[in-house]
Amino acid sequence: MKTPEEKFIFDIYWILREIKGELLMSSGSIIQYNLKNASKNSHLNEDKQIKLLNKLAQWQIISFETANKEESTVIIKVSNKKFEELYKLIENAVKSKMPFDQIIQLSEAHGKHFWEDSIQSFDVWRTIAGRDLKKLDKPTKIEVFYDENKSILTINGKKCQLPIAKNEDYLCAAMFESVIGEPIDWSIIYEKITRTEPTDTKKDKKMLQDTIERLHNRIEKTTNYKIKLFSWQEKTIKRNY
């Protein structure tokens, strides 16, 4: 039977592992944390996860960037060096079954104070959601990866889940076969999406244009990046990132 203090340590360890998993799949220190998905694999509900994340923010391990209540996601920036120091401390303590008083001594030496009462309620949605993040709207460097197996775009570490086996998914699968800046005839992309040849040029091109626009809107809503991943060039489409 774990004491409240021991339970707190294990809860912190769990959420640190979730963050580390996201960091391993990202290309930077900014990640998207999905509270709903994380809750499926844990006893921690969304409210408890927010409290624990806020505790990490108080310790300056992370900082909140923005949040989306409808999708239960928060964008956080991780202080990589501080994160690794805390992760190693907690991991060693948990795996070695270190007595709690020793954990306290070690943690206080690192400026951390572990006790359940120190977790405070935090309305992340009211405090963070809707924050004007102009610095994220126009990033100076953009790295985009597409996971065809999971139908996920990752933009500077932020994940954008696409509807599986739908037009946006097929569009990305087709476009990521080409290199950045390579113009591809629109009809080729159309065939890869629909598995049929275009028969009505005006109607079929509009379908492609609408798909690209939906994708760009999804990226902006999910990641807060207003970018044009794909663009038209006469009768061709090219990938910009």
Number of C-alpha atoms within 10 A of each C-alpha: 5 8 9 12 16 20 14 18 20 17 18 22 20 17 18 21 14 14 19 18 11 20 19 12 13 20 17 16 17 21 27 24 19 19 20 14 12 16 15 10 8 12 11 17 13 16 15 18 21 21 18 23 25 22 21 21 17 13 17 13 20 22 18 18 18 22 26 18 13 7 11 14 18 24 23 21 18 23 15 14 10 14 19 15 12 20 17 12 16 22 18 13 19 17 8 9 11 13 11 16 10 11 21 16 14 16 16 12 10 14 9 16 15 19 14 13 9 11 18 13 13 16 13 19 18 11 12 17 17 11 12 12 12 10 9 13 14 13 12 7 7 13 12 15 16 18 14 16 8 12 20 19 20 22 21 20 24 28 23 20 16 19 13 14 12 13 22 23 23 21 21 24 19 18 21 16 9 13 12 14 13 13 18 18 15 20 20 16 21 21 13 16 21 14 10 11 14 16 9 9 10 9 11 17 16 12 14 20 17 14 18 21 17 14 22 19 16 18 24 16 13 19 24 20 23 16 16 16 18 21 16 15 12 9 11 15 22 21 20 15 17
